[in-house]
Amino acid sequence: QKEVEQNSGPLSVPEGAIASLNCTYSDRGSQSFFWYRQYSGKSPELIMFIYSNGDKEDGRFTAQLNKASQYVSLLIRDSQPSDSATYLCAVRPKLIFGTGTRLQVFP
Amino acid sequence: DAGVIQSPRHEVTEMGQEVTLRCKPISGHDYLFWYRQTMMRGLELLIYFNNNVPIDDSGMPEDRFSAKMPNASFSTLKIQPSEPRDSAVYFCASSPHSSYNEQFFGPGTRLTVL
């Protein structure tokens, strides 16, 4: 079992819809969780991070953490074509990244 | 402000050759990270430094890989000898002490070993 797992996708959603990206992790000792966005041919950029169970909102983005079930998700509201990218989940303290989910938002 | 700078942006070399990748972190950042990204394995942390000191090199794949940070503004990742399976994009990232979790990535070096 991989330490951080993500569905590779692509996840296709229409413009204006909610995109839901999921990530599971195996280490119960994981303390903090990160979502990065990576456009094709570019470097990753941090979208948001979460430490505590529950939801954390930042603009159109909401991160959700459930430590008991060992998953973290990212919701993107009002998806735009510019959101089309690969989304990487990462967990600390070991700084392990998932292989990413490719999101496609079509007009 | 300039972001993280990496050079070269592309490197093509032949198996057995030495490869040196360079990174200049953002001024004032205390942490520097080296990552490797491939389609199969995703983004992997190779090593990271705090105040120029290597803290965790457990991700370095084997003795052919070495990294140094002689000062706060420069780091190198060296592969000697290089092999085709080392072909990947190598990213350098830095972060400030005050916001350790927010890593700023450089543009990456695409390495191809023939």
Backbone of each chain as ProteinMPNN parsed JSONL, in Angstrom:
{"seq_chain_A": "QKEVEQNSGPLSVPEGAIASLNCTYSDRGSQSFFWYRQYSGKSPELIMFIYSNGDKEDGRFTAQLNKASQYVSLLIRDSQPSDSATYLCAVRPKLIFGTGTRLQVFP", "coords_chain_A": {"N_chain_A": [[0.846, -1.193, 0.0], [0.568, 2.18, -0.911], [1.938, 5.061, 0.705], [0.668, 7.505, 0.497], [-2.206, 7.964, -1.271], [-3.776, 8.681, -4.327], [-6.394, 9.035, -6.686], [-5.588, 8.801, -10.046], [-7.01, 9.963, -12.075], [-8.136, 11.133, -15.368], [-10.189, 13.58, -13.709], [-13.109, 14.816, -14.756], [-14.988, 17.723, -14.945], [-17.791, 19.928, -15.432], [-17.643, 23.423, -16.218], [-18.237, 25.618, -13.52], [-19.184, 23.702, -11.806], [-18.785, 21.658, -8.801], [-15.691, 20.426, -7.947], [-14.342, 17.501, -6.627], [-11.693, 16.269, -4.899], [-9.788, 13.568, -3.761], [-7.812, 12.02, -1.164], [-5.979, 9.51, 0.415], [-4.198, 8.307, 3.283], [-1.652, 6.358, 4.877], [-0.19, 6.444, 7.254], [-0.878, 6.791, 10.52], [0.249, 8.565, 12.204], [0.574, 10.903, 10.863], [0.597, 14.421, 10.618], [0.056, 16.873, 9.428], [-1.389, 18.266, 6.458], [-1.412, 18.764, 2.977], [-2.319, 20.556, 0.04], [-1.313, 20.823, -3.258], [-1.113, 22.5, -6.356], [-0.391, 21.756, -9.707], [0.426, 22.885, -12.757], [0.675, 21.726, -16.129], [3.94, 21.013, -17.013], [4.948, 22.835, -15.263], [5.998, 24.0, -11.965], [5.063, 22.713, -8.689], [2.6, 24.422, -6.692], [1.612, 25.717, -3.591], [-1.671, 25.32, -2.407], [-3.342, 25.11, -0.125], [-3.247, 24.212, 3.398], [-3.951, 21.904, 6.06], [-4.524, 21.089, 9.462], [-6.207, 20.217, 11.471], [-9.028, 18.137, 12.277], [-11.951, 18.348, 10.254], [-13.277, 21.098, 8.37], [-11.638, 23.469, 6.24], [-11.693, 26.584, 4.855], [-10.896, 28.489, 1.967], [-11.446, 30.946, 0.006], [-12.561, 29.782, -3.063], [-11.831, 27.27, -2.453], [-11.971, 24.376, -0.381], [-10.645, 22.504, 2.16], [-10.874, 19.286, 3.558], [-10.57, 17.29, 6.386], [-10.29, 14.091, 7.789], [-9.197, 12.401, 10.253], [-9.687, 10.002, 11.553], [-10.64, 8.319, 9.589], [-8.594, 8.548, 7.891], [-8.34, 10.236, 5.612], [-8.11, 12.954, 3.337], [-9.562, 15.68, 1.689], [-10.141, 17.81, -1.147], [-12.176, 20.392, -2.1], [-13.327, 22.14, -4.862], [-15.071, 24.866, -5.566], [-17.392, 26.251, -7.963], [-15.94, 25.601, -10.354], [-13.403, 26.432, -12.71], [-12.135, 26.643, -16.086], [-9.454, 27.349, -15.852], [-8.694, 26.056, -13.593], [-7.9, 23.606, -14.335], [-5.573, 21.196, -13.934], [-2.97, 19.28, -12.313], [-3.489, 17.943, -9.146], [-1.817, 17.694, -6.174], [-1.526, 15.795, -3.27], [-0.106, 16.039, -0.061], [1.642, 14.833, 2.816], [2.745, 15.414, 6.138], [4.74, 14.259, 8.971], [6.633, 13.356, 7.171], [6.881, 14.422, 4.653], [5.664, 13.334, 2.287], [4.432, 12.841, -0.938], [1.456, 12.344, -2.848], [0.753, 10.809, -6.057], [-0.835, 12.42, -7.512], [-3.875, 13.901, -8.852], [-5.376, 14.371, -11.908], [-7.17, 17.075, -12.99], [-9.764, 18.102, -15.074], [-11.468, 20.787, -16.335], [-14.194, 21.542, -18.169], [-15.576, 23.815, -20.58]], "CA_chain_A": [[0.0, 0.0, 0.0], [1.314, 3.416, -0.941], [1.72, 5.848, 1.916], [-0.316, 8.519, 0.143], [-2.835, 7.499, -2.501], [-4.734, 9.52, -5.012], [-6.858, 8.562, -7.979], [-4.834, 9.584, -11.024], [-7.926, 10.684, -12.948], [-8.589, 12.501, -15.105], [-11.503, 13.918, -13.204], [-13.659, 15.827, -15.652], [-16.184, 18.39, -14.426], [-18.161, 21.095, -16.236], [-17.418, 24.734, -15.631], [-19.247, 26.012, -12.554], [-19.509, 22.606, -10.903], [-17.86, 21.416, -7.684], [-14.735, 19.329, -8.149], [-13.971, 16.873, -5.361], [-10.448, 15.505, -5.036], [-9.6, 12.801, -2.53], [-6.482, 11.515, -0.855], [-5.904, 8.704, 1.626], [-2.838, 8.114, 3.757], [-1.547, 5.149, 5.697], [0.483, 6.686, 8.534], [-1.776, 7.455, 11.485], [1.005, 9.614, 12.867], [0.648, 12.096, 10.023], [0.153, 15.55, 11.432], [-0.43, 17.994, 8.637], [-1.798, 17.802, 5.135], [-1.233, 19.875, 2.046], [-2.742, 20.421, -1.355], [-0.554, 21.603, -4.225], [-1.584, 22.494, -7.743], [0.725, 21.75, -10.648], [0.063, 22.969, -14.165], [1.541, 20.919, -16.976], [5.242, 21.596, -17.311], [5.292, 23.849, -14.266], [6.312, 23.487, -10.636], [3.925, 22.717, -7.763], [2.379, 25.602, -5.868], [0.756, 25.386, -2.456], [-3.011, 25.903, -2.382], [-3.707, 25.25, 1.281], [-2.896, 23.108, 4.266], [-4.9, 21.694, 7.154], [-3.972, 20.293, 10.553], [-7.226, 19.713, 12.392], [-10.213, 17.518, 11.683], [-12.996, 19.276, 9.875], [-13.153, 21.831, 7.113], [-10.936, 24.751, 6.204], [-12.101, 27.217, 3.604], [-10.095, 29.613, 1.479], [-12.007, 31.314, -1.287], [-13.328, 28.698, -3.694], [-11.258, 25.992, -2.035], [-12.224, 23.855, 0.962], [-9.971, 21.257, 2.508], [-11.574, 18.527, 4.581], [-9.688, 16.285, 6.987], [-10.884, 13.111, 8.676], [-8.059, 11.594, 10.704], [-10.136, 8.655, 11.92], [-10.742, 7.556, 8.347], [-7.323, 8.757, 7.198], [-8.447, 10.823, 4.294], [-8.198, 14.402, 3.215], [-10.129, 15.998, 0.388], [-10.139, 19.207, -1.584], [-13.328, 20.758, -2.914], [-13.189, 23.384, -5.612], [-16.413, 25.344, -5.972], [-17.43, 27.09, -9.168], [-14.737, 25.241, -11.105], [-13.099, 27.195, -13.918], [-11.144, 25.971, -16.943], [-8.11, 27.643, -15.348], [-8.388, 25.121, -12.503], [-7.418, 22.361, -14.931], [-4.193, 20.982, -13.489], [-2.813, 18.109, -11.449], [-3.529, 18.327, -7.737], [-0.993, 16.799, -5.376], [-1.746, 15.743, -1.831], [1.153, 15.751, 0.639], [1.465, 14.703, 4.259], [3.908, 15.535, 7.015], [6.036, 14.941, 8.923], [7.614, 12.756, 6.276], [6.882, 15.126, 3.363], [5.36, 12.366, 1.241], [3.448, 13.316, -1.892], [0.765, 11.417, -3.725], [1.121, 10.974, -7.463], [-1.638, 13.496, -8.077], [-5.103, 13.688, -9.621], [-5.507, 15.359, -12.98], [-8.507, 17.664, -13.085], [-10.095, 18.804, -16.315], [-12.717, 21.544, -16.254], [-14.554, 21.867, -19.553], [-16.555, 24.924, -20.677]], "C_chain_A": [[0.881, 1.243, 0.0], [0.987, 4.238, 0.292], [0.701, 6.954, 1.7], [-0.905, 8.126, -1.208], [-3.837, 8.501, -3.029], [-5.162, 8.83, -6.296], [-6.218, 9.436, -9.051], [-5.724, 10.389, -11.962], [-7.718, 10.283, -14.405], [-10.002, 12.563, -14.533], [-12.021, 15.064, -14.065], [-14.936, 16.401, -15.061], [-16.511, 19.571, -15.322], [-17.872, 22.38, -15.472], [-18.579, 25.094, -14.703], [-19.613, 24.938, -11.553], [-18.509, 22.546, -9.743], [-16.979, 20.225, -8.042], [-14.316, 18.804, -6.789], [-12.775, 15.954, -5.573], [-10.146, 14.833, -3.704], [-8.197, 12.237, -2.4], [-6.578, 10.683, 0.424], [-4.457, 8.492, 2.003], [-2.804, 6.974, 4.755], [-0.971, 5.392, 7.092], [-0.43, 7.46, 9.479], [-1.07, 8.559, 12.251], [1.12, 10.889, 12.051], [-0.029, 13.26, 10.724], [-0.444, 16.685, 10.625], [-0.5, 17.586, 7.172], [-1.884, 18.992, 4.189], [-1.811, 19.532, 0.684], [-1.937, 21.383, -2.206], [-1.225, 21.471, -5.584], [-0.362, 22.556, -8.655], [0.176, 21.788, -12.068], [1.09, 22.193, -14.976], [2.833, 21.647, -17.298], [5.712, 22.648, -16.326], [5.611, 23.184, -12.922], [5.08, 23.527, -9.735], [3.824, 24.046, -7.012], [1.354, 25.248, -4.793], [-0.589, 26.098, -2.574], [-3.437, 26.151, -0.936], [-3.244, 24.049, 2.072], [-3.883, 23.062, 5.427], [-4.269, 20.793, 8.187], [-5.051, 19.568, 11.352], [-8.377, 19.071, 11.632], [-11.253, 18.575, 11.355], [-12.679, 19.95, 8.554], [-12.344, 23.113, 7.301], [-11.197, 25.368, 4.843], [-11.17, 28.366, 3.265], [-10.59, 29.941, 0.08], [-12.859, 30.194, -1.849], [-12.875, 27.314, -3.25], [-11.645, 25.64, -0.6], [-11.467, 22.559, 1.128], [-10.74, 20.597, 3.637], [-10.657, 17.418, 5.082], [-10.473, 15.395, 7.925], [-9.777, 12.152, 9.093], [-8.482, 10.176, 11.065], [-10.205, 7.755, 10.695], [-9.508, 7.719, 7.472], [-7.523, 9.234, 5.77], [-8.546, 12.336, 4.408], [-8.711, 14.702, 1.802], [-10.026, 17.493, 0.113], [-11.356, 19.419, -2.47], [-13.038, 22.092, -3.595], [-14.579, 23.779, -6.106], [-16.3, 26.205, -7.214], [-16.169, 26.855, -10.016], [-14.623, 26.032, -12.405], [-12.114, 26.407, -14.788], [-9.715, 26.204, -16.473], [-7.724, 26.766, -14.152], [-7.856, 23.788, -13.038], [-5.921, 22.214, -14.668], [-4.149, 19.641, -12.768], [-2.724, 18.585, -10.008], [-2.826, 17.254, -6.903], [-1.355, 16.931, -3.906], [-0.401, 15.4, -1.183], [0.894, 15.692, 2.131], [2.801, 14.858, 4.966], [3.674, 14.653, 8.236], [7.024, 14.401, 7.906], [7.702, 13.433, 4.91], [6.697, 14.143, 2.207], [4.223, 12.902, 0.384], [2.732, 12.14, -2.551], [1.168, 11.696, -5.159], [0.216, 11.97, -8.188], [-2.872, 13.032, -8.821], [-5.19, 14.784, -10.673], [-6.954, 15.804, -13.089], [-8.655, 18.385, -14.422], [-11.44, 19.488, -16.141], [-13.062, 21.999, -17.661], [-15.658, 22.914, -19.581], [-17.944, 24.4, -21.0]], "O_chain_A": [[1.815, 1.357, 0.794], [-0.102, 4.129, 0.855], [-0.047, 7.302, 2.614], [-0.169, 7.973, -2.183], [-4.63, 9.081, -2.287], [-4.372, 8.119, -6.918], [-6.291, 10.662, -8.982], [-5.281, 11.363, -12.57], [-7.18, 9.207, -14.67], [-10.866, 11.736, -14.825], [-11.436, 16.147, -14.094], [-15.857, 15.661, -14.715], [-15.609, 20.161, -15.915], [-17.86, 22.405, -14.241], [-19.746, 24.904, -15.045], [-20.28, 25.219, -10.557], [-17.524, 23.284, -9.711], [-17.473, 19.155, -8.396], [-13.973, 19.582, -5.899], [-12.843, 14.987, -6.331], [-10.24, 15.458, -2.647], [-7.498, 12.01, -3.387], [-7.193, 11.11, 1.401], [-3.58, 8.497, 1.139], [-3.807, 6.664, 5.398], [-1.239, 4.62, 8.013], [-0.715, 8.637, 9.26], [-1.719, 9.396, 12.878], [1.711, 11.863, 12.515], [-1.084, 13.109, 11.34], [-1.349, 17.378, 11.091], [0.216, 16.697, 6.713], [-2.36, 20.068, 4.549], [-1.793, 18.382, 0.244], [-1.876, 22.582, -1.934], [-1.826, 20.445, -5.903], [0.579, 23.31, -8.406], [-0.461, 20.838, -12.524], [2.234, 22.028, -14.554], [2.813, 22.771, -17.799], [6.75, 23.279, -16.526], [5.503, 21.967, -12.773], [4.152, 24.294, -9.992], [4.829, 24.7, -6.736], [0.363, 24.568, -5.057], [-0.652, 27.305, -2.808], [-3.838, 27.256, -0.574], [-2.895, 23.008, 1.514], [-4.556, 24.046, 5.734], [-3.563, 19.844, 7.847], [-4.842, 18.459, 11.844], [-8.658, 19.425, 10.487], [-11.415, 19.56, 12.075], [-11.915, 19.437, 7.737], [-12.365, 23.743, 8.359], [-10.95, 24.749, 3.809], [-10.719, 29.111, 4.135], [-10.206, 29.302, -0.899], [-13.776, 29.711, -1.185], [-13.47, 26.306, -3.631], [-11.645, 26.498, 0.282], [-11.624, 21.627, 0.338], [-11.203, 21.267, 4.56], [-10.046, 16.699, 4.292], [-11.235, 15.881, 8.761], [-9.458, 11.207, 8.372], [-7.7, 9.241, 10.895], [-9.868, 6.573, 10.761], [-9.401, 7.086, 6.421], [-6.936, 8.689, 4.835], [-8.993, 12.897, 5.409], [-8.323, 14.037, 0.842], [-9.849, 18.309, 1.018], [-11.546, 18.718, -3.464], [-12.564, 23.04, -2.968], [-15.172, 23.109, -6.951], [-15.261, 26.807, -7.485], [-15.439, 27.79, -10.344], [-15.611, 26.266, -13.101], [-11.345, 25.595, -14.274], [-8.852, 25.35, -16.673], [-6.561, 26.74, -13.748], [-7.412, 22.941, -12.263], [-5.115, 23.021, -15.13], [-5.164, 18.958, -12.634], [-1.979, 19.512, -9.691], [-3.192, 16.079, -6.927], [-1.475, 18.035, -3.373], [0.35, 14.572, -1.698], [0.038, 16.405, 2.653], [3.848, 14.476, 4.444], [2.526, 14.319, 8.528], [8.133, 14.921, 7.783], [8.53, 13.041, 4.089], [7.487, 14.129, 1.262], [3.197, 13.353, 0.892], [3.32, 11.084, -2.78], [1.837, 12.687, -5.448], [0.47, 12.321, -9.34], [-2.918, 11.922, -9.352], [-5.09, 15.971, -10.363], [-7.853, 14.981, -13.263], [-7.794, 19.163, -14.836], [-12.438, 18.836, -15.834], [-12.31, 22.755, -18.275], [-16.554, 22.916, -18.737], [-18.887, 25.182, -21.119]]}, "seq_chain_B": "DAGVIQSPRHEVTEMGQEVTLRCKPISGHDYLFWYRQTMMRGLELLIYFNNNVPIDDSGMPEDRFSAKMPNASFSTLKIQPSEPRDSAVYFCASSPHSSYNEQFFGPGTRLTVL", "coords_chain_B": {"N_chain_B": [[10.417, 40.245, -6.092], [12.907, 37.797, -6.75], [12.21, 34.401, -7.447], [12.818, 30.978, -6.492], [15.735, 29.882, -8.009], [16.838, 27.786, -10.559], [19.333, 25.907, -12.228], [20.888, 23.9, -14.771], [17.995, 24.492, -16.945], [17.319, 22.48, -18.614], [18.859, 19.374, -19.182], [20.801, 17.209, -20.976], [22.443, 14.215, -21.069], [24.939, 11.657, -21.289], [24.897, 8.249, -20.278], [26.789, 7.47, -17.433], [28.127, 9.834, -17.215], [28.938, 12.718, -15.213], [26.616, 14.714, -13.482], [25.567, 17.921, -12.551], [23.342, 19.731, -10.705], [21.936, 22.907, -9.994], [20.959, 25.276, -7.486], [19.444, 28.218, -6.322], [18.162, 29.465, -3.489], [15.287, 31.345, -2.263], [16.084, 34.5, -0.996], [16.807, 34.733, 2.426], [15.348, 32.556, 3.208], [15.257, 29.682, 5.287], [15.158, 26.976, 4.874], [15.888, 24.39, 2.577], [14.985, 22.302, -0.073], [15.327, 19.332, -1.997], [13.777, 17.728, -4.663], [12.576, 14.969, -6.66], [10.825, 14.245, -9.607], [8.86, 11.915, -11.268], [6.842, 10.203, -13.71], [6.078, 7.684, -12.869], [6.696, 7.475, -10.119], [5.978, 9.812, -8.974], [6.283, 12.807, -7.004], [9.146, 13.005, -5.158], [10.812, 13.433, -2.099], [14.183, 14.136, -1.799], [16.312, 15.173, -0.214], [16.748, 17.465, 2.537], [17.74, 20.682, 3.767], [18.526, 22.657, 6.635], [19.342, 25.824, 7.504], [21.712, 25.494, 6.024], [22.605, 23.012, 6.782], [22.488, 19.53, 6.282], [19.522, 17.814, 6.974], [17.795, 15.625, 6.626], [18.477, 12.994, 4.689], [17.395, 10.709, 3.786], [15.922, 10.109, 1.577], [17.594, 10.088, -0.58], [18.511, 8.284, -3.328], [20.737, 6.512, -3.738], [24.316, 5.952, -3.39], [25.328, 7.293, -5.533], [24.234, 9.726, -5.675], [24.623, 12.998, -4.405], [24.458, 15.844, -2.269], [25.019, 19.276, -1.605], [25.32, 22.213, 0.404], [26.899, 24.877, 0.446], [26.644, 27.511, 1.26], [24.195, 29.967, 2.31], [22.915, 30.728, 0.028], [23.153, 28.983, -2.055], [22.988, 25.772, -3.537], [23.843, 22.431, -4.489], [23.08, 19.529, -6.401], [24.368, 16.485, -7.098], [25.003, 13.941, -9.45], [26.706, 11.054, -9.922], [28.113, 8.17, -11.134], [25.853, 9.054, -13.801], [22.708, 7.481, -14.68], [20.343, 5.993, -16.988], [17.884, 5.652, -15.625], [17.813, 7.739, -13.916], [16.654, 9.809, -15.173], [14.451, 12.471, -15.024], [12.412, 15.121, -13.612], [13.921, 17.493, -11.671], [13.335, 19.212, -8.78], [13.963, 22.102, -6.866], [13.224, 23.544, -3.746], [12.348, 26.135, -1.436], [11.838, 27.387, 1.903], [10.676, 29.697, 4.384], [11.742, 30.118, 7.824], [9.701, 30.97, 9.419], [7.463, 30.063, 8.18], [7.424, 27.272, 7.692], [6.031, 25.244, 6.419], [5.203, 26.24, 3.991], [6.3, 25.814, 1.017], [8.286, 27.045, -1.591], [8.605, 26.433, -4.876], [11.19, 25.945, -7.301], [11.629, 26.318, -10.916], [12.424, 23.884, -11.878], [14.623, 21.285, -13.155], [14.901, 19.574, -16.061], [16.089, 16.467, -16.537], [17.69, 14.334, -18.761], [18.994, 11.251, -19.293], [20.876, 9.518, -21.474]], "CA_chain_B": [[11.511, 39.392, -5.628], [13.151, 36.613, -7.546], [11.859, 33.154, -6.788], [13.885, 29.998, -6.469], [16.364, 29.799, -9.326], [17.51, 26.516, -10.817], [20.034, 25.79, -13.51], [20.238, 24.359, -16.004], [16.585, 24.124, -17.039], [17.309, 21.186, -19.294], [20.176, 18.747, -19.246], [20.834, 15.915, -21.653], [23.78, 13.688, -20.901], [25.067, 10.228, -21.576], [25.103, 7.377, -19.131], [28.149, 7.442, -16.922], [28.633, 11.191, -17.023], [28.578, 13.436, -13.977], [25.62, 15.774, -13.67], [25.443, 18.817, -11.401], [22.192, 20.626, -10.752], [22.188, 24.032, -9.101], [19.761, 25.927, -6.94], [19.586, 29.409, -5.483], [16.87, 29.638, -2.803], [14.829, 32.712, -2.023], [16.889, 35.123, 0.04], [16.201, 34.755, 3.744], [14.724, 31.281, 3.542], [16.144, 28.839, 6.074], [15.046, 25.572, 4.48], [16.027, 24.095, 1.154], [14.565, 20.927, -0.361], [15.514, 18.783, -3.346], [12.782, 16.721, -5.022], [12.631, 14.378, -7.993], [9.482, 13.904, -10.051], [8.69, 11.052, -12.437], [5.451, 9.783, -13.887], [5.806, 6.451, -12.125], [6.874, 7.581, -8.673], [5.489, 11.095, -8.494], [7.238, 13.748, -6.429], [9.84, 12.368, -4.034], [11.794, 14.248, -1.405], [15.501, 13.509, -1.777], [17.088, 15.669, 0.924], [16.507, 18.852, 2.828], [18.711, 21.391, 4.603], [18.091, 23.753, 7.483], [20.522, 26.66, 7.765], [22.847, 24.918, 5.275], [22.961, 21.707, 7.322], [21.552, 18.479, 5.846], [18.732, 17.308, 8.086], [17.262, 14.301, 6.305], [18.858, 12.572, 3.333], [16.927, 9.326, 3.633], [15.327, 9.94, 0.255], [18.619, 9.999, -1.616], [18.35, 6.891, -3.765], [21.942, 5.695, -3.588], [25.553, 6.719, -3.211], [25.659, 8.083, -6.73], [23.65, 11.047, -5.462], [25.136, 13.77, -3.276], [23.984, 17.222, -2.261], [25.763, 20.174, -0.726], [24.843, 23.585, 0.534], [28.069, 25.548, 1.017], [26.226, 28.76, 1.891], [22.736, 30.14, 2.368], [22.345, 31.13, -1.258], [23.532, 28.078, -3.136], [23.019, 24.34, -3.273], [24.03, 21.582, -5.662], [22.743, 18.104, -6.37], [25.279, 15.877, -8.059], [24.804, 12.528, -9.752], [27.935, 10.547, -10.515], [27.806, 8.386, -12.545], [24.419, 9.089, -14.104], [22.125, 6.325, -15.335], [19.067, 6.358, -17.643], [16.767, 5.687, -14.676], [17.842, 9.019, -13.203], [15.913, 10.79, -15.969], [13.336, 12.979, -14.234], [12.484, 16.563, -13.346], [14.434, 17.73, -10.321], [12.903, 20.496, -8.251], [14.485, 22.661, -5.63], [12.225, 24.386, -3.095], [12.817, 26.728, -0.187], [10.782, 27.926, 2.758], [11.204, 30.49, 5.509], [11.574, 29.493, 9.134], [8.417, 31.377, 9.982], [6.365, 29.381, 7.492], [8.13, 26.077, 7.248], [5.21, 24.395, 5.57], [4.933, 26.835, 2.695], [7.474, 25.649, 0.175], [8.264, 27.718, -2.877], [9.353, 25.583, -5.787], [11.823, 26.476, -8.494], [11.034, 25.849, -12.174], [12.821, 22.508, -12.151], [15.598, 20.908, -14.182], [14.538, 18.313, -16.718], [17.305, 15.698, -16.826], [17.571, 13.155, -19.611], [20.238, 10.484, -19.37], [20.753, 8.599, -22.625]], "C_chain_B": [[11.674, 38.193, -6.537], [12.743, 35.388, -6.75], [13.069, 32.258, -6.702], [14.421, 29.854, -7.898], [17.083, 28.466, -9.454], [18.208, 26.577, -12.175], [20.741, 24.456, -13.591], [18.761, 24.003, -16.004], [16.422, 22.769, -17.727], [18.741, 20.667, -19.359], [20.022, 17.401, -19.925], [22.271, 15.418, -21.571], [23.782, 12.205, -21.23], [25.349, 9.454, -20.294], [26.579, 7.366, -18.738], [28.745, 8.812, -16.661], [28.194, 11.76, -15.679], [27.614, 14.569, -14.325], [25.556, 16.615, -12.399], [24.286, 19.772, -11.628], [22.368, 21.687, -9.679], [20.897, 24.712, -8.674], [20.163, 27.136, -6.112], [18.238, 29.633, -4.811], [16.497, 31.111, -2.704], [15.619, 33.283, -0.849], [16.131, 35.17, 1.372], [15.509, 33.47, 4.148], [15.729, 30.369, 4.232], [16.197, 27.394, 5.597], [15.198, 25.443, 2.965], [15.78, 22.614, 0.948], [14.927, 20.573, -1.803], [14.509, 17.651, -3.545], [13.101, 16.167, -6.413], [11.21, 13.977, -8.366], [9.519, 13.068, -11.315], [7.227, 10.657, -12.535], [5.135, 8.6, -12.981], [5.783, 6.669, -10.617], [6.385, 8.895, -8.097], [6.623, 11.962, -7.97], [7.845, 13.134, -5.165], [10.839, 13.344, -3.418], [13.118, 13.488, -1.348], [16.263, 13.881, -0.512], [16.603, 17.062, 1.25], [17.508, 19.379, 3.84], [17.98, 22.426, 5.464], [19.343, 24.552, 7.851], [21.802, 26.009, 7.238], [23.249, 23.53, 5.767], [21.98, 20.653, 6.827], [20.839, 17.858, 7.04], [18.261, 15.879, 7.823], [17.619, 13.977, 4.858], [18.377, 11.156, 3.046], [16.294, 9.066, 2.273], [16.336, 9.853, -0.869], [18.714, 8.539, -2.046], [19.583, 6.003, -3.576], [23.167, 6.594, -3.56], [25.937, 7.546, -4.425], [25.151, 9.52, -6.597], [24.307, 11.711, -4.253], [24.635, 15.197, -3.403], [24.797, 18.017, -1.264], [25.067, 21.525, -0.676], [25.96, 24.38, 1.207], [27.746, 26.884, 1.675], [24.725, 28.926, 1.738], [22.11, 30.431, 1.018], [22.65, 30.162, -2.389], [23.532, 26.632, -2.674], [23.21, 23.594, -4.582], [23.555, 20.17, -5.37], [23.556, 17.46, -7.487], [24.936, 14.405, -8.223], [26.045, 12.054, -10.496], [28.125, 9.078, -10.17], [26.299, 8.363, -12.794], [23.992, 7.829, -14.857], [20.79, 6.738, -15.974], [17.9, 6.456, -16.662], [16.779, 6.943, -13.8], [17.08, 10.112, -13.965], [14.635, 11.182, -15.236], [13.402, 14.504, -14.257], [12.899, 16.72, -11.893], [14.046, 19.145, -9.901], [13.683, 20.841, -6.99], [13.374, 23.546, -5.053], [12.849, 24.988, -1.842], [11.63, 27.235, 0.61], [11.41, 28.699, 3.908], [10.958, 29.771, 6.826], [10.185, 29.766, 9.688], [7.236, 30.652, 9.346], [6.924, 28.129, 6.836], [7.331, 25.258, 6.258], [4.966, 24.968, 4.19], [6.205, 26.797, 1.865], [7.261, 26.343, -1.163], [9.185, 26.933, -3.814], [10.006, 26.394, -6.901], [11.2, 25.877, -9.736], [11.407, 24.425, -12.546], [13.894, 22.395, -13.212], [15.152, 19.575, -14.755], [15.811, 17.607, -17.151], [16.957, 14.492, -17.672], [18.931, 12.497, -19.699], [20.066, 9.418, -20.449], [21.563, 7.319, -22.437]], "O_chain_B": [[10.693, 37.64, -7.034], [12.909, 35.341, -5.531], [14.206, 32.714, -6.823], [13.659, 29.722, -8.856], [17.842, 28.069, -8.57], [17.735, 27.206, -13.121], [21.158, 23.925, -12.561], [18.319, 23.266, -15.123], [15.489, 22.018, -17.44], [19.692, 21.422, -19.562], [19.222, 16.562, -19.509], [23.203, 16.123, -21.959], [22.731, 11.594, -21.423], [25.964, 9.964, -19.358], [27.475, 7.269, -19.577], [29.752, 8.935, -15.964], [27.201, 11.326, -15.096], [27.779, 15.275, -15.32], [25.499, 16.073, -11.295], [24.252, 20.518, -12.606], [22.881, 21.412, -8.595], [19.896, 24.72, -9.391], [21.096, 27.082, -5.31], [17.264, 29.959, -5.488], [17.29, 31.996, -3.022], [15.797, 32.617, 0.171], [14.975, 35.588, 1.433], [15.122, 33.309, 5.306], [16.889, 30.283, 3.831], [17.154, 26.672, 5.877], [14.707, 26.267, 2.193], [16.293, 21.775, 1.689], [14.841, 21.408, -2.704], [14.397, 16.744, -2.72], [13.788, 16.796, -7.217], [10.476, 13.434, -7.541], [10.129, 13.455, -12.311], [6.472, 10.762, -11.568], [4.054, 8.525, -12.397], [4.94, 6.105, -9.919], [6.374, 9.08, -6.88], [7.763, 11.868, -8.424], [7.129, 12.791, -4.225], [11.609, 13.994, -4.124], [13.166, 12.341, -0.906], [16.796, 13.013, 0.179], [16.107, 17.774, 0.377], [18.05, 18.633, 4.655], [16.958, 22.985, 5.066], [20.283, 24.016, 8.438], [22.83, 25.979, 7.915], [24.165, 22.931, 5.204], [20.768, 20.843, 6.934], [21.478, 17.428, 8.0], [18.328, 15.027, 8.709], [17.124, 14.61, 3.925], [18.902, 10.485, 2.158], [16.15, 7.913, 1.868], [15.964, 9.57, -2.008], [18.967, 7.661, -1.222], [19.433, 4.819, -3.274], [23.075, 7.815, -3.687], [26.801, 8.418, -4.329], [25.59, 10.413, -7.321], [24.521, 11.079, -3.219], [24.416, 15.697, -4.507], [25.209, 17.508, -0.221], [24.334, 21.913, -1.585], [25.954, 24.533, 2.429], [28.484, 27.343, 2.547], [24.066, 28.106, 1.099], [20.887, 30.383, 0.883], [22.431, 30.483, -3.556], [24.004, 26.304, -1.585], [22.797, 24.057, -5.645], [23.624, 19.69, -4.238], [23.45, 17.833, -8.655], [24.619, 13.715, -7.254], [26.392, 12.579, -11.554], [28.286, 8.759, -8.991], [25.56, 7.711, -12.057], [24.781, 7.201, -15.564], [20.178, 7.72, -15.552], [17.007, 7.28, -16.862], [15.846, 7.173, -13.03], [16.888, 11.213, -13.448], [13.833, 10.322, -14.872], [14.312, 15.097, -14.837], [12.287, 16.14, -10.996], [14.376, 20.129, -10.563], [14.008, 19.979, -6.172], [12.666, 24.22, -5.802], [13.769, 24.413, -1.259], [10.554, 27.482, 0.063], [12.521, 28.402, 4.348], [10.073, 28.92, 6.927], [9.575, 28.915, 10.336], [6.139, 30.629, 9.906], [6.898, 27.96, 5.617], [7.898, 24.645, 5.354], [4.555, 24.234, 3.292], [7.077, 27.654, 2.004], [6.2, 26.239, -1.778], [10.382, 26.794, -3.564], [9.457, 27.388, -7.376], [10.328, 25.014, -9.633], [10.787, 23.824, -13.423], [14.059, 23.277, -14.054], [15.039, 18.579, -14.04], [16.528, 18.089, -18.028], [16.051, 13.726, -17.346], [19.904, 13.116, -20.129], [19.215, 8.535, -20.341], [21.562, 6.453, -23.311]]}, "name": "protein", "num_of_chains": 2, "seq": "QKEVEQNSGPLSVPEGAIASLNCTYSDRGSQSFFWYRQYSGKSPELIMFIYSNGDKEDGRFTAQLNKASQYVSLLIRDSQPSDSATYLCAVRPKLIFGTGTRLQVFPDAGVIQSPRHEVTEMGQEVTLRCKPISGHDYLFWYRQTMMRGLELLIYFNNNVPIDDSGMPEDRFSAKMPNASFSTLKIQPSEPRDSAVYFCASSPHSSYNEQFFGPGTRLTVL"}
